[in-house]
């Protein structure tokens, strides 16, 4: 039986069971057996296709011909479902977008979430200046003076004190020493006694007598109208020089005092705390023609509303433009009690204010306000 033709063909196709070979005679296979063998015999070159799909390794592509039962497909789909794009949707950027949105931030922090561009800052700064011009149309230098010499001396005396105290002190000083020549020839002790209310009176006496002598000796008793000349005088820096140039000579300048410096930083016009750098940075934001009045408006606002320790945010007219809103009192009623000078119903700092000033004049030294 082992040498029959049916056996020989069965070896090439795989294995044929003994039950199917038992019907074969000695002289060859029956017609039925031959037909069966022809169907089961593989074509040349396709021996690998006759293997059952169960013998394929996991993960290999299906190689069965069309019509082959797809028994493993449901399991494959179930296994690959977690890796589908829909399954990973919660981890997509859209799913995490609400958490990073500025709207989800706490009130007052939305501006910090998105840095302000240079152009946007310049536009906001200029709008602040325009709105301050409407709030303080009467802004002016708050030192009383009648000529450049009096303004120069008063500005030097205003260091580390209020303009009000200077205005209450200078009438007696200028009544006794009206010119640079007079003040340069004065007795230091007498000058010290006159300006004692302004504080640091010994150092200030040295400065105003020294600058008076310099004006007498180097400038013919006249105050020079140039920055480079003014800053050479004793006790005169850039701030004092710009006050004199802008208000006595009409030369535009930015006065960076303590109020201007504080507000420029609160409004994000600068991050510097160096007056010279602040002056240079602010000068690039505003046209030169605005520099002097800008200084008055900012200083007015700093003295009346945007105080150093407790700004009256709830009474501020430009809160919609201020990135530092909320640093002070935001309740309108409480904030109104923090207002100063004419905004709070109190006298101003000048004994002789301009005609358009809406507040009351300051009282003389020793008088009750």
C-alpha positions, 0 to 999 in steps of 0.5 A: 500500500505504501507504493500506490500512486495515491500515497505518492501524491499525498506526500506532496500535498501534506498527509491523507488519512488512512481512512481515505486510502483504504478504498484504493485497490492494488492496480491504482486508485479509483476514479473518485479517489483520483478526483479527490487527489487532484483537488487537494494537490497544490499548484507549483509555487503555492505550497505556502498558501495551503497552510492553515491561517492558525499557523500564522504568527500574531501581528502578521498581515492576512495572506489568505485568499478571498473567501477564507473565514475571517475568524481572527478579525474581531479580536484584532479590532478589539485589541487595536481599538484603544490605539485608535485616534478616537480613543486618544482624543482626550489627550489631544491639544483641543482637550487641554485647551480650556485649561490654558485659555486666558479666560480660565485665569483668575481676574486680574491675571489675564494680561499677564497670560499673554505678553503685551506687544510693544505697539499695543503698549505704546497705543495704551500709553498714549491713550492714558496721556489723552485721558489724563489730559481730560481729567487734569486740563489744569495740570501745571508745575506745583511750585510757586515762582515768578522767574527762572531763578525762583523756579530753580531754587524752589526745585532744589529745595523740593527734594525730600519734601512736598511742594506745599512746604516749599511754597510756604517757605520761599516767599520769605526767602525770595523777599530777602534774597530776590536775585542770585547776587543777593543769595550768593552773598548771604550769611549761610546761617540766616539762609538755613533758618529760613529754609529749615521747614524744608528739611536737610536745610544745611545741605540745601543752603550749600546748594542754593548759595553755590548755584547762585554764585555760579550764576553770578560768576559764569552766566551773568546772573541769569539762569541758562536755558541749556541742559548741559549748563544747568546740570553743572550747577551745584545741586542741579540734576536732570530732573531739576533741569527739565523742570526749569527748561520745560516751565521757564523756557518752554523746552520739552523735557520729561521730569522723572520724579518719584511719582512719575517713576512709580506710575511709569512702572505700574503702567508697564511703560518701563521695568527700570528703576533708573531715572535716566533709563526711564526718561529715555524709554518714555521719550520713545513712546511719546512725541517730544511736544508732549513731554512737559505736559505729560510729566505734569499729568502723570505727577498730578495723578500720582499725587491725587489718586495713584498713591505709593502705599495705597492707590485709590483704584476704585476712584481712578478714571483710567482703570480700564487702561491700567495693568496694575488695577487692584493693587489698591482699594477697589471699593469706590466709597473707600477709594474716594476717601483716599483722594487728595487735593482738589480731587478730595475737596482739599486745598492744593499745594500752591499759594498762588495757583493758575487761574484755571485751577479748580481747587482752593489755594494752599494756606501760608506757613503757620495758617490752618488749611 
